[in-house]
Amino acid sequence: MAIFMTLALDSTMTFTMTTITTGWDPGFLQRFLGGWAIGLAVGLPTSLVFLPLARKVTNKLTSE
């Protein structure tokens, strides 16, 4: 689950931010893929570390 969520979020955020900051031009795809690779390299390990913590907090908040 963490991998798929990271892929979806990273792709969406990188696409949006690349479009906002640089717009559409011939170098867009290269900038997008470069940003996406960096975002994935940071986001995937981060999500794998924090997902168990998020589950514990959620369980404590929602348990009776």
N, C-alpha and C positions, 0 to 999 in steps of 0.2 A: 504494500500500500504506500509506504513512504517513497519508494522509487517512482511510482506513477504520479503521485501528488507533486513530487519535486519536478518531474519532467513537465507536467502541465503548468504549474505555477511559474517555473523558470522560463519556459517558452513564452508564455503570455506576457510576463513582466519584461523580458528582454525585448520582445517584439514591440511592445508599447513604448518603452523608454527609447529604443533606437529610433522609432518613427518620430517621436516627439522631439528628440534632441537633434537629429540629423536629417530627417525627412527621407523621401524616396529619391534616390539617385542611383547611378550605376554601381556605386560601392556599397549599397545598402545590405545586400545579402552577405557580403564578406564581414561587415561590421556586426551584423546580427549574429552570424555564426560564431564570431570571436567572442562577443559578449555572452552568448548562450553557453559556450564551453566554459568560460570563467565562472559564470553563475552556477552552472551544474557542478563544477568542481568544488565550489564553496557550499552550495545548497544541499547537495546530497549527504555529505558527512554531517552537516549541521542537523538535518532532519532525522538522520539515524540516531544521533545523540539525544536530541530533544523529544523525539516521539515517545519513548518510554516515560519520560518525565511528564509530558502532557497527558498521557493516559492515566498516570497515578493521580495527578491533580484533578482531572475530570472525574475519575471514580470517586475521589473524596468529596467533591462538590455535589455529585449526583446520588451518592449512596444514602440510604436512610438509616 
